[in-house]
């Protein structure tokens, strides 16, 4: 549940009052849930403990230098441009007036139709 919430970029995750949702993770990786969760399930939790947990979470943040972020952003931009070139090529109208995308879409829609083998002569074979 915690991993799913993190993967979905959620900022909060509700668990049972007794903290049992954390039990399985604690058994295999004792420190894992503490990195991402505040343990507030007990009415005996003290403010100081919560503040300490917040401090520990902030200390564990993995930060990157601006240059690292810029390099990563450039890589993503390059990949996006490359993918956009493929998209443009797929949607470029061909001699038939249709794009490859449109032609493939028609074929997919007709995949259940019986195959008829047609032999086309090449224009040089006259």
N, CA and C atoms as a LAMMPS dump frame, in Angstrom:
ITEM: TIMESTEP
0
ITEM: NUMBER OF ATOMS
378
ITEM: BOX BOUNDS ff ff ff
-5.0000000000000000e+02 5.0000000000000000e+02
-5.0000000000000000e+02 5.0000000000000000e+02
-5.0000000000000000e+02 5.0000000000000000e+02
ITEM: ATOMS id mol type element x y z
1 1 1 N 0.827 -1.188 0
2 1 2 C 0 0 0
3 1 3 C 0.874 1.256 0
4 2 1 N 1.918 1.23 0.791
5 2 2 C 2.813 2.381 0.868
6 2 3 C 3.534 2.57 -0.457
7 3 1 N 4.059 1.48 -1.02
8 3 2 C 4.767 1.57 -2.295
9 3 3 C 3.849 2.092 -3.397
10 4 1 N 2.589 1.651 -3.407
11 4 2 C 1.625 2.12 -4.404
12 4 3 C 1.392 3.617 -4.265
13 5 1 N 1.228 4.079 -3.041
14 5 2 C 1.017 5.51 -2.807
15 5 3 C 2.219 6.313 -3.275
16 6 1 N 3.423 5.811 -3.015
17 6 2 C 4.624 6.507 -3.465
18 6 3 C 4.715 6.522 -4.98
19 7 1 N 4.393 5.386 -5.607
20 7 2 C 4.454 5.302 -7.065
21 7 3 C 3.462 6.245 -7.722
22 8 1 N 2.34 6.491 -7.07
23 8 2 C 1.318 7.382 -7.616
24 8 3 C 1.573 8.833 -7.204
25 9 1 N 2.712 9.111 -6.581
26 9 2 C 3.12 10.45 -6.144
27 9 3 C 2.132 11.068 -5.171
28 10 1 N 1.538 10.236 -4.339
29 10 2 C 0.61 10.748 -3.33
30 10 3 C 1.401 11.296 -2.157
31 11 1 N 0.863 12.299 -1.536
32 11 2 C 1.542 12.909 -0.402
33 11 3 C 1.127 12.301 0.925
34 12 1 N 0.023 11.605 0.941
35 12 2 C -0.41 10.998 2.189
36 12 3 C -0.97 9.613 1.914
37 13 1 N -0.92 8.799 2.938
38 13 2 C -1.392 7.43 2.826
39 13 3 C -2.013 7.066 4.166
40 14 1 N -3.226 6.577 4.151
41 14 2 C -3.893 6.205 5.4
42 14 3 C -3.628 4.738 5.694
43 15 1 N -3.325 4.467 6.947
44 15 2 C -3.165 3.088 7.397
45 15 3 C -4.042 2.885 8.615
46 16 1 N -4.208 1.638 9.029
47 16 2 C -5.051 1.342 10.186
48 16 3 C -4.468 1.977 11.44
49 17 1 N -5.338 2.256 12.386
50 17 2 C -4.911 2.899 13.616
51 17 3 C -3.822 2.133 14.344
52 18 1 N -3.872 0.811 14.305
53 18 2 C -2.887 0.029 15.045
54 18 3 C -1.569 -0.117 14.281
55 19 1 N -1.488 0.46 13.075
56 19 2 C -0.26 0.409 12.299
57 19 3 C -0.013 -0.919 11.631
58 20 1 N -1 -1.813 11.61
59 20 2 C -0.791 -3.157 11.077
60 20 3 C -0.466 -3.155 9.586
61 21 1 N -0.841 -2.127 8.871
62 21 2 C -0.522 -2.083 7.444
63 21 3 C 0.985 -2.007 7.227
64 22 1 N 1.717 -1.576 8.217
65 22 2 C 3.164 -1.497 8.109
66 22 3 C 3.842 -2.793 8.53
67 23 1 N 3.11 -3.704 9.128
68 23 2 C 3.695 -4.915 9.697
69 23 3 C 4.48 -5.748 8.709
70 24 1 N 3.932 -6.029 7.538
71 24 2 C 4.617 -6.861 6.559
72 24 3 C 5.914 -6.242 6.091
73 25 1 N 5.909 -4.94 5.863
74 25 2 C 7.127 -4.279 5.416
75 25 3 C 8.176 -4.292 6.517
76 26 1 N 7.748 -4.107 7.759
77 26 2 C 8.698 -4.111 8.872
78 26 3 C 9.374 -5.465 9.035
79 27 1 N 8.639 -6.519 8.765
80 27 2 C 9.196 -7.851 8.961
81 27 3 C 10.367 -8.106 8.008
82 28 1 N 10.25 -7.65 6.766
83 28 2 C 11.298 -7.929 5.795
84 28 3 C 12.366 -6.838 5.739
85 29 1 N 11.98 -5.583 5.9
86 29 2 C 12.917 -4.474 5.849
87 29 3 C 12.597 -3.521 6.998
88 30 1 N 13.244 -3.695 8.126
89 30 2 C 12.871 -2.941 9.322
90 30 3 C 12.829 -1.424 9.16
91 31 1 N 13.712 -0.849 8.359
92 31 2 C 13.761 0.61 8.262
93 31 3 C 12.948 1.156 7.094
94 32 1 N 12.447 0.277 6.21
95 32 2 C 11.802 0.756 4.988
96 32 3 C 10.635 1.702 5.217
97 33 1 N 9.598 1.342 6.002
98 33 2 C 8.456 2.251 6.119
99 33 3 C 8.795 3.549 6.84
100 34 1 N 9.752 3.494 7.718
101 34 2 C 10.107 4.699 8.473
102 34 3 C 10.653 5.793 7.57
103 35 1 N 11.197 5.415 6.438
104 35 2 C 11.726 6.423 5.52
105 35 3 C 10.621 7.254 4.88
106 36 1 N 9.421 6.699 4.803
107 36 2 C 8.356 7.365 4.062
108 36 3 C 7.111 7.652 4.883
109 37 1 N 7.068 7.206 6.127
110 37 2 C 5.841 7.31 6.912
111 37 3 C 6.098 7.955 8.268
112 38 1 N 5.102 8.678 8.721
113 38 2 C 5.081 9.16 10.101
114 38 3 C 4.213 8.204 10.891
115 39 1 N 4.736 7.72 11.961
116 39 2 C 3.965 6.788 12.775
117 39 3 C 3.135 7.578 13.786
118 40 1 N 1.89 7.812 13.425
119 40 2 C 0.975 8.589 14.263
120 40 3 C -0.18 7.74 14.748
121 41 1 N -0.051 6.437 14.663
122 41 2 C -1.168 5.549 14.968
123 41 3 C -1.442 5.421 16.457
124 42 1 N -0.548 5.847 17.298
125 42 2 C -0.741 5.699 18.737
126 42 3 C -1.186 7.019 19.342
127 43 1 N -2.113 6.938 20.291
128 43 2 C -2.507 8.178 20.974
129 43 3 C -1.436 8.614 21.975
130 44 1 N -0.395 7.793 22.113
131 44 2 C 0.71 8.133 23.004
132 44 3 C 1.869 8.792 22.261
133 45 1 N 1.701 8.991 20.95
134 45 2 C 2.759 9.608 20.163
135 45 3 C 2.982 11.028 20.655
136 46 1 N 4.242 11.342 20.859
137 46 2 C 4.584 12.677 21.359
138 46 3 C 4.983 13.591 20.207
139 47 1 N 4.739 14.89 20.369
140 47 2 C 5.089 15.868 19.334
141 47 3 C 6.567 15.79 18.989
142 48 1 N 7.399 15.649 19.983
143 48 2 C 8.836 15.61 19.758
144 48 3 C 9.223 14.442 18.853
145 49 1 N 8.581 13.277 19.041
146 49 2 C 8.865 12.118 18.187
147 49 3 C 8.48 12.397 16.738
148 50 1 N 7.341 13.059 16.558
149 50 2 C 6.893 13.393 15.201
150 50 3 C 7.883 14.358 14.554
151 51 1 N 8.316 15.348 15.284
152 51 2 C 9.276 16.326 14.754
153 51 3 C 10.592 15.635 14.415
154 52 1 N 11.028 14.699 15.262
155 52 2 C 12.251 13.944 14.984
156 52 3 C 12.097 13.111 13.718
157 53 1 N 10.935 12.491 13.533
158 53 2 C 10.69 11.698 12.326
159 53 3 C 10.74 12.581 11.079
160 54 1 N 10.151 13.767 11.172
161 54 2 C 10.193 14.698 10.039
162 54 3 C 11.634 15.098 9.733
163 55 1 N 12.404 15.363 10.763
164 55 2 C 13.811 15.729 10.575
165 55 3 C 14.597 14.612 9.918
166 56 1 N 14.368 13.375 10.357
167 56 2 C 15.062 12.229 9.766
168 56 3 C 14.681 12.057 8.297
169 57 1 N 13.416 12.254 7.985
170 57 2 C 12.973 12.138 6.592
171 57 3 C 13.649 13.191 5.723
172 58 1 N 13.771 14.409 6.235
173 58 2 C 14.417 15.48 5.469
174 58 3 C 15.901 15.199 5.264
175 59 1 N 16.547 14.607 6.266
176 59 2 C 17.968 14.287 6.149
177 59 3 C 18.212 13.206 5.104
178 60 1 N 17.256 12.332 4.892
179 60 2 C 17.417 11.22 3.955
180 60 3 C 17.123 11.598 2.512
181 61 1 N 16.63 12.792 2.293
182 61 2 C 16.316 13.193 0.918
183 61 3 C 17.568 13.129 0.054
184 62 1 N 17.426 12.509 -1.095
185 62 2 C 18.53 12.443 -2.038
186 62 3 C 18.377 13.612 -2.994
187 63 1 N 19.227 14.581 -2.85
188 63 2 C 19.137 15.746 -3.725
189 63 3 C 20.181 15.633 -4.816
190 64 1 N 19.923 16.29 -5.889
191 64 2 C 20.855 16.314 -7.015
192 64 3 C 21.272 17.748 -7.266
193 65 1 N 22.422 17.867 -7.816
194 65 2 C 22.937 19.183 -8.19
195 65 3 C 22.159 19.685 -9.409
196 66 1 N 22.06 20.999 -9.566
197 66 2 C 21.341 21.55 -10.733
198 66 3 C 21.887 21.025 -12.066
199 67 1 N 23.198 20.784 -12.134
200 67 2 C 23.78 20.264 -13.372
201 67 3 C 23.254 18.862 -13.679
202 68 1 N 23.078 18.05 -12.633
203 68 2 C 22.537 16.706 -12.832
204 68 3 C 21.106 16.783 -13.353
205 69 1 N 20.31 17.677 -12.779
206 69 2 C 18.926 17.839 -13.246
207 69 3 C 18.901 18.329 -14.688
208 70 1 N 19.81 19.253 -15.016
209 70 2 C 19.853 19.777 -16.386
210 70 3 C 20.214 18.676 -17.378
211 71 1 N 21.196 17.82 -17.018
212 71 2 C 21.562 16.702 -17.905
213 71 3 C 20.392 15.737 -18.084
214 72 1 N 19.729 15.417 -16.987
215 72 2 C 18.586 14.498 -17.057
216 72 3 C 17.455 15.105 -17.895
217 73 1 N 17.197 16.384 -17.704
218 73 2 C 16.155 17.065 -18.483
219 73 3 C 16.513 17.072 -19.966
220 74 1 N 17.791 17.256 -20.282
221 74 2 C 18.222 17.25 -21.686
222 74 3 C 18.04 15.873 -22.307
223 75 1 N 18.368 14.822 -21.542
224 75 2 C 18.165 13.449 -22.039
225 75 3 C 16.696 13.213 -22.359
226 76 1 N 15.82 13.641 -21.438
227 76 2 C 14.383 13.455 -21.653
228 76 3 C 13.899 14.248 -22.854
229 77 1 N 14.423 15.45 -23.022
230 77 2 C 14.039 16.274 -24.172
231 77 3 C 14.488 15.618 -25.479
232 78 1 N 15.703 15.078 -25.492
233 78 2 C 16.201 14.394 -26.691
234 78 3 C 15.323 13.189 -27.034
235 79 1 N 14.97 12.414 -26.014
236 79 2 C 14.097 11.253 -26.24
237 79 3 C 12.731 11.675 -26.756
238 80 1 N 12.193 12.749 -26.188
239 80 2 C 10.883 13.228 -26.646
240 80 3 C 10.942 13.657 -28.101
241 81 1 N 12.01 14.36 -28.485
242 81 2 C 12.146 14.787 -29.878
243 81 3 C 12.258 13.588 -30.819
244 82 1 N 13.006 12.561 -30.4
245 82 2 C 13.138 11.354 -31.218
246 82 3 C 11.787 10.66 -31.387
247 83 1 N 11.041 10.541 -30.295
248 83 2 C 9.712 9.927 -30.378
249 83 3 C 8.776 10.752 -31.247
250 84 1 N 8.862 12.062 -31.146
251 84 2 C 8.012 12.926 -31.972
252 84 3 C 8.312 12.752 -33.456
253 85 1 N 9.566 12.466 -33.808
254 85 2 C 9.909 12.206 -35.214
255 85 3 C 9.21 10.942 -35.716
256 86 1 N 9.163 9.909 -34.884
257 86 2 C 8.441 8.685 -35.261
258 86 3 C 6.954 8.972 -35.448
259 87 1 N 6.388 9.757 -34.536
260 87 2 C 4.962 10.088 -34.633
261 87 3 C 4.685 10.862 -35.916
262 88 1 N 5.535 11.831 -36.224
263 88 2 C 5.349 12.609 -37.453
264 88 3 C 5.427 11.713 -38.685
265 89 1 N 6.383 10.777 -38.694
266 89 2 C 6.522 9.869 -39.838
267 89 3 C 5.296 8.971 -39.979
268 90 1 N 4.76 8.488 -38.863
269 90 2 C 3.574 7.632 -38.908
270 90 3 C 2.35 8.367 -39.437
271 91 1 N 2.276 9.662 -39.203
272 91 2 C 1.089 10.429 -39.599
273 91 3 C 1.285 11.206 -40.899
274 92 1 N 2.438 11.084 -41.526
275 92 2 C 2.711 11.767 -42.791
276 92 3 C 1.908 11.113 -43.905
277 93 1 N 1.056 11.868 -44.623
278 93 2 C 0.295 11.27 -45.736
279 93 3 C 1.239 10.736 -46.818
280 94 1 N 0.921 9.558 -47.348
281 94 2 C 1.722 8.912 -48.39
282 94 3 C 1.053 9.117 -49.747
283 95 1 N 1.577 8.469 -50.764
284 95 2 C 1.058 8.619 -52.134
285 95 3 C -0.41 8.224 -52.233
286 96 1 N -0.861 7.327 -51.366
287 96 2 C -2.259 6.886 -51.396
288 96 3 C -3.196 7.905 -50.757
289 97 1 N -2.633 8.915 -50.108
290 97 2 C -3.439 9.91 -49.42
291 97 3 C -3.629 9.601 -47.944
292 98 1 N -3.234 8.405 -47.547
293 98 2 C -3.356 8.016 -46.143
294 98 3 C -1.973 7.904 -45.505
295 99 1 N -1.966 8.036 -44.201
296 99 2 C -0.723 7.848 -43.461
297 99 3 C -0.558 6.371 -43.115
298 100 1 N 0.633 6.003 -42.683
299 100 2 C 0.867 4.628 -42.228
300 100 3 C -0.061 4.326 -41.057
301 101 1 N -0.233 5.29 -40.166
302 101 2 C -1.118 5.108 -39.015
303 101 3 C -2.542 4.774 -39.464
304 102 1 N -3.038 5.533 -40.442
305 102 2 C -4.397 5.283 -40.927
306 102 3 C -4.496 3.91 -41.599
307 103 1 N -3.484 3.568 -42.387
308 103 2 C -3.498 2.269 -43.057
309 103 3 C -3.467 1.115 -42.063
310 104 1 N -2.607 1.218 -41.047
311 104 2 C -2.541 0.173 -40.036
312 104 3 C -3.84 0.087 -39.253
313 105 1 N -4.444 1.23 -38.992
314 105 2 C -5.728 1.225 -38.275
315 105 3 C -6.788 0.495 -39.085
316 106 1 N -6.812 0.712 -40.393
317 106 2 C -7.774 0.001 -41.252
318 106 3 C -7.518 -1.5 -41.22
319 107 1 N -6.24 -1.872 -41.308
320 107 2 C -5.899 -3.297 -41.306
321 107 3 C -6.284 -3.958 -39.989
322 108 1 N -6.022 -3.304 -38.901
323 108 2 C -6.372 -3.861 -37.59
324 108 3 C -7.875 -4.07 -37.501
325 109 1 N -8.641 -3.124 -38.045
326 109 2 C -10.089 -3.245 -38.032
327 109 3 C -10.602 -4.379 -38.906
328 110 1 N -9.762 -4.852 -39.804
329 110 2 C -10.178 -5.92 -40.723
330 110 3 C -9.411 -7.22 -40.489
331 111 1 N -8.857 -7.401 -39.345
332 111 2 C -8.029 -8.59 -39.102
333 111 3 C -8.818 -9.891 -39.149
334 112 1 N -10.13 -9.843 -38.963
335 112 2 C -10.94 -11.069 -38.989
336 112 3 C -11.383 -11.428 -40.417
337 113 1 N -11.121 -10.566 -41.376
338 113 2 C -11.524 -10.815 -42.764
339 113 3 C -10.607 -11.88 -43.367
340 114 1 N -11.19 -12.735 -44.193
341 114 2 C -10.424 -13.8 -44.847
342 114 3 C -9.341 -13.206 -45.74
343 115 1 N -8.157 -13.789 -45.682
344 115 2 C -7.007 -13.322 -46.465
345 115 3 C -7.15 -13.749 -47.926
346 116 1 N -6.951 -12.806 -48.826
347 116 2 C -6.954 -13.094 -50.26
348 116 3 C -5.569 -12.74 -50.779
349 117 1 N -4.879 -13.717 -51.341
350 117 2 C -3.524 -13.499 -51.83
351 117 3 C -3.589 -12.893 -53.229
352 118 1 N -3.176 -11.652 -53.362
353 118 2 C -3.172 -10.975 -54.662
354 118 3 C -1.735 -10.82 -55.134
355 119 1 N -1.49 -11.132 -56.365
356 119 2 C -0.161 -10.95 -56.957
357 119 3 C -0.189 -9.655 -57.755
358 120 1 N 0.608 -8.717 -57.353
359 120 2 C 0.691 -7.454 -58.069
360 120 3 C 1.956 -7.462 -58.912
361 121 1 N 1.772 -7.05 -60.137
362 121 2 C 2.946 -6.921 -60.997
363 121 3 C 3.64 -5.616 -60.684
364 122 1 N 4.947 -5.7 -60.73
365 122 2 C 5.751 -4.49 -60.546
366 122 3 C 5.67 -3.686 -61.818
367 123 1 N 5.687 -2.376 -61.748
368 123 2 C 5.513 -1.568 -62.956
369 123 3 C 6.63 -1.786 -63.977
370 124 1 N 7.797 -2.265 -63.553
371 124 2 C 8.892 -2.559 -64.487
372 124 3 C 8.703 -3.888 -65.207
373 125 1 N 7.71 -4.709 -64.769
374 125 2 C 7.473 -6.04 -65.345
375 125 3 C 6.489 -5.998 -66.511
376 126 1 N 6.298 -4.92 -67.173
377 126 2 C 5.289 -4.797 -68.242
378 126 3 C 5.572 -5.66 -69.373
